């Protein structure tokens, strides 16, 4: 039984005082309206109307049912209206997970600009370098960097992410400029703890992986910004994404080395659970962030 249709038919008959007038109001056949009311009576196991040849009247049970039915249908109308407004205008709370350093360096201006365009959307931003479970932890969207593995989640590519090896001019003047990955000294490696091997095991990534196991790194950290500052201070060389080191390269604090061995670029992705019936607040955010960083992204404007 279609309960909503049955309730609509029942209320219309009560309001109009007859099945034919209710059928005309609902643009249904008299027989279908009568069928809906009969199904509702059978479901509730009560008689809702006393029928005469000229008019129908609510029974005592029908009076009670009428009050409930009106509330249900009014609540349904309110729900449809409010959800319709949310789909036509972006509003509500948007929960975002993002990597720590990327967020602290690049998300604050984006969120500020987005809020100016969509002031009815609230932002809850949680920073974490671990891979969060978007569904289980209740996020609308997670920003992820790397090569994504197969997943039931939907991923939207936002921008390329280059990895470069760089060191300070002082370090290179003191230790010399390496010409091949094999010239890198393991004891001077400023190692990012979470970095996985690069695609197709490029010569550079093979050399860095070997440095992980055959030498003691000068410094290892799970925070790329700390490693960048150590490199600027001349403590060694670092492999980092350009969204972290791009500004330091542009200002001459760091120099790119072994550029011809640069590994294949990774990417920044927006990852979210569903493609269909996407909430307006999420759809407009993903559309906004997709074009925000540029192509190539602004953090690569050092060459």
C-alpha positions, 0 to 999 in steps of 0.5 A: 500500500502506498501510505502517502497516497492513501493518506492524501486520498483520505484527507481529500475525501474528509475535506470535500465530503465525498469521493467524487469531489475528492477525485476531482481535486486530486485528478484521480479516478473515483475508483482509485480514491475509493481503493486508497481509502479502503486499503487504509481502513484495512491496514488500520483495521478501523472504519474511517467513514460512515457512508450514505448515498448523499455524503460521507462522514468521519467516524470517531476513529476517522476523526482521530486518523484525520488529525494524525494524517494532516500532521503527517502530510504537513510535515512531509510538505515542510520536509520537501520545501526545506530540502528543496531550498537546500538543493537550490541554495548551498547551505548547511555544515560541510565537514572536510578532512585535509592533510595538515601542511597542505591545509595550513599553507593553502586552504585558509584563503580558499575557504575564506573566498568560498564563504564569501560566495556561499555564506550559508555553508558552515565549514568544519575542517579537520587536519590529519595526515592519516587516511580517514574513513570518509563514511565511518567518520562522517566527512562530506569530503576528504582531500588526499594527495598521492596515487589513489587505490581502487575504492568505492569512493568517488575521486575528483582530481583537483591539481597536479602535485610535483615532487622535487629534490631540493637543498639550500645554496649553502648546502650545495656550495659546501657539499657539491651539486649531485649529478645523479641520484647515486650521488645523494648522501644518505646521512644528509637525507631529510626524510618524510616518514609517510612518503611511499615509493614513487611510480614505476620505482624511478631511479630517484625513488630507488636511490631514496628508498635505498637511503632509508635502509642503508643510512641514517637520515639526518632528520626524519619527520612526518611533517614536511614543513619542518623538513623544509626548514631544516633544508633551508638551514643547510642540514641536507636535501629533501624530497617534498611537494612543490606546494610546500617548497615552491615559495622557498624555491621562488625566493632562492632559499632552496634550489631544485636538484636532479630535476631530470630525475623528477618522479612522475607527478602525483595529484590532489584529489577530492574524495567523497562517498556518492555521485548521485543526489550530491548535496548542493553544499558539497557540489558547489565546494567541489566545483569551486576548489576544482578551479581554484588552484589553477593549471599549473597550480600557482605554487609551481610559479617558481620557474 
